[in-house]
Amino acid sequence: MHSSSRSIETRQSGPHQNLVRRVQRALEHPLRKPVAEHTRAAFREARVWLTARAEMPLILDAGCGVGLSTRRLAADFPNHAVIGVDRSESRLSREHGPMPDNALLVRADLVDFWRLALTDGWRPSRHYLLYPNPYPKSAHLKMRWQGHPVLPVILALGGRLELRSNWRLYVEEFALAVVQATGCKTAVMVHEPCDDPLTPFEQKYHVSGQTLWKLVVELPHDPGLVPGEGQT
């Protein structure tokens, strides 16, 4: 039941002591792992779909889960092309009705998809990271987006980036990483009243009485954050 949703449990009391080092390493050493062929194929199909809507600004729904947020964003922004990306075939195949004409769900490795999008020159006007797994154990910093080597790619894509979480520290860490990587100090963290949740997770945590948080930052498109990324 929603009322029994557990809150984040962690021994970490503040931003991770290794966050600065992880972000600096990501900036100095671009991710070089080979891109999975299934993601290349999925990206090619997404590019064809997007090219047919070239006049529409792009919205990326990263880690879209079952795709309800993608549908909602497509309804909220009918003049935008909305692409939801998730790695789970099981989640993406769940039946939630027809997709709007301006929305597409893509099964792909998100890390690889971001890299291909940047190399291809995609410039999303909006970019959502909705309820990522916060990995609350201190040892798992490198699994959080702010500690992951792909962070510079996420930021270089630009646009209005919005991250939401029920763990305030996760949002604080991401904000610190944005400032360190870009010099941008306009990141804004606000209490998210959640009057109209975008995802099942958001609805679940809201109903269980948890405080919800979000970060919003306006980012320029800046491939200079990731030197050599075009070689992926």
Phi, psi and omega in degrees: 000149181303323186295344182258011180300129183281143174275169181294133176242124183205152174270356181279120186262348181205181178308142186300137183296339181259008184299311182302317180295319180295317180295316180297320178297319179297323179290324184274338184229087180304146180296129185242359185299145180300144178280132181297138184297325181294330177285323175302315181295317179296322179294319179301318179294320179295323180294320177298314179300316183289323179300325178291349179235039187300336181279353183264133171298150184263139169240128175256129176249093190275123184072054191283353179064234182279357175090005179295323178294323178297316178298318182295316179296322178296324178287321181288331181233072187295343180263010178248155171265121186248122178244120175259132183238131175211153183271348188265115176296324180299314180293314185291337183272357180291142187278118177226029179089173183294150176279140173300156181298335183261021180227148179217135174257135184232129173268116183197161170287119187298318179302314179291321181298316177303315183296318178294321180296317180294315179299326182277357177085019178294141179226081181298139174283330177223146184216120185247134169240092189259114176052058172291155175298119186283350182045072188288345177291135183303326182292349186257021181308317185293351178265349173278149183302324181290342178252004185267146178301341182278354183308313180301329178291315178305313184287325181292337177297333175077191179089188179272102183268128178233124178242135179235148179198158172265008177242106184302321183297325177301315181292319178298316179298317181297319178299316178298320180294321178298313181297316180296317187282329188242342187078358180285127181246022182262009177299135183236124175252126182227158172292129181265108184293339174059043176291336184214079187300148179267335186230158175301324178299314181299318178297316182297312182291325178296313181296329181279002174088012180280147175283134183249146186230154173214154173242135176232130179216136176269120185243136172285155173287120188216081178296346178296344176294337185231078180300133177082005184297334181295350181275359182296000000 
